[in-house]
Amino acid sequence: LRKSMPRAEVILWSHVRRNALGVRIRRQHPIGAFIVDFACLRARLAIELDGPSHDGGLAVDRDQQRSAYLGSRGWRVLRIPNEDVYENIEGVLAEIAKRIQDVERLS
């Protein structure tokens, strides 16, 4: 686990911690062989923030393999570019809430 979070993670965490969206969100949560940036256990939603290191080449392949692995274990993955967190945090929070509500409607 990382001791310090990247800026985008700090911003998102400040908005989702302490059940701010009505559900518990965990940060740096292990799922099998991986540690996801954020996870909502109740909705089985993994939230991954993607910065410049996720652009192109092998990083895209690794992200796809990671998402496939998580999906095979019943998790849905929401990938959010860091820029969206910086420029549209309200939209990001709305999308996370929508994904959680979608799961609850299906339950």
N, C-alpha and C positions, 0 to 999 in steps of 0.2 A: 504494500500500500504506500501511496505517496504521502509524505508529510505535509507538503504544501500543494494546494490546488492551483491550477492555471486560472487566470483572471475570469474567463467565461464560466468556469465551474463555481467560482466564488459568487459571482453574480446570480447564477441560477439557484445555487444552494440558499442564498439569502432570501429568495422568494418562495422556495418550496419546503423549507424546514419547518418543523413544529406543526405539521398537519395543515399548512397554509392552504392547500388545495382540497382539504377535507379528507385526505388519505395520507398515510405515512409514506414518505419517500426516504429511501436510504441512499447514502452516497458510498462509493467505492465498495459495491456489494459483490461478493464472489458468486458466480454461477458456473458450476463445473470447473473447467480449466481456465476460465476468464474472470476478470474483475471488471464489472461495468461501472461507468461513471455514476449513474443513478439507477435505482430500481424501485418500482412500486410492486411489492409482493402480491398485494391483493388483486391487482390487475395483470400480474405477470408481464409487466411492461419494463423493458430495459431502455434507458435513455442514454444515448451516447452523444457527446459533444465532439464535433470534428473541427479541428484547426487546420492550418496549412500542411501539417505533416500527413494529412489524410488525402491530399490532392494527388491524383495520378499514380500510375505505375503499380508497384507491388503493394502499396498501401491500400489501393482500391480492392485488390484481390484479397488481402488479409481481412479487410472490413467485410467483404462479401462472405468469406469463409466463417468469420466470427458470427455474423448475422445468421448464417445457415445453421451453425452449431446451436446457437441460442434458440432458433426456431424449432429445431428438432427436439428440443427439451420443453417445448410449450411456451416459449417466451416470444413476445412481439418486440421488435426493436424499432425505436424512434431515433433517427439520426438527425441531429440539429447542428448546422454550421455555427461556429463561434460568432460569426458576423450577425446572425439572427439574434443571438443573445444580446449583443452589444447594441443593435439598432432597433430591435422590436421585441423586447422582453415580454410585453403584454400579449403579443401574438404567439410567442413560444409557450407561455403559460396557458393560453386558451387551447392550443393544440394538445398539450399534455392532458389538460382536463378533459378535452373531447375524447382522446384515446381511452382514458380511464372510464369515462361514462359509457363509451361504446361497449366495453367489456362487461360493465355492470348491467347494461340492457340485455345482453345476450345470456346472462346468468339466470 
